Amino acid sequence: MTEKIRILILEDVASDAALMEDELQNANLNFVSHVVSNRKDYLAQLEHFSPDIILSDYNLPQYDGVKALHDVRSRFPDIPFILVTGAIGENVAIEVFRNGANDYVMKNCLQRLEPAVQRALEEAREIKARKEAESALRQAHDELEMQVRLRTSQLQIEIEERKKTEESLREAMGRIKTLSGLLPICASCKKIRDNDGAWVQIESYIKNNSDADFTHGVCPECAVKLYPNLFLNK
């Protein structure tokens, strides 16, 4: 079942309010209405009745339609507002529309009331749908922006870690020197030819092309050859 349209009528003449209700009932509009005649009750019903649309007279004792429009726009800017009044001047009509009224209907042309109500309600639904879509779009944009920031932060961390790893690798490679390939070595003196074509002692070549170093000693066989007297009695 379709939910009834809640209509708040601001009108100090009871018979005029009844004519509005009769016109809407005759047009088969499914609605429930509440009639108020002063600012205090009007503001109270804005809160408690939660109207879908407002129908307001222009001239009321100590109150008027422009002030009523201002009051609702400052509290509930999306509630449709239709001025239903007697003859008004052009300047008043311009002022009413400038302040955000959806439409105005003359009391002697109430046959226009139901179409004006339907049109204002449709505009309100479109505005609500557009705002919801814009809100969803903003939310999706914010979520995407957050994901991008998070991923960017993760990438920055990964880049920094990669830089550290590469630096550590460069430092390690800088400490490593290896000898590989074929080395030209003299079969007689055992000197090695370096990259400049010079023949150098093997220990000099290894020392210059690796991180190895030498400590000098004498092996047992050479010791016998070099110092035979020390081994005569052994």
VENZIRA-V609187 format. One record per helix or strand of 3 or more residues. SS is the DSSP state (H for helix, E for strand). FROM is the first residue (numbers start at 0). TO is the last residue. Records with the same first field share a line. If there is no record, write none. Layout:
BEGIN
SS = FROM-TO ; FROM-TO
END
This chain:
BEGIN
E = 4-9 ; 30-35 ; 52-55 ; 79-84 ; 102-105
H = 13-25 ; 38-47 ; 64-74 ; 89-97 ; 106-174 ; 201-208 ; 219-225 ; 227-230
END
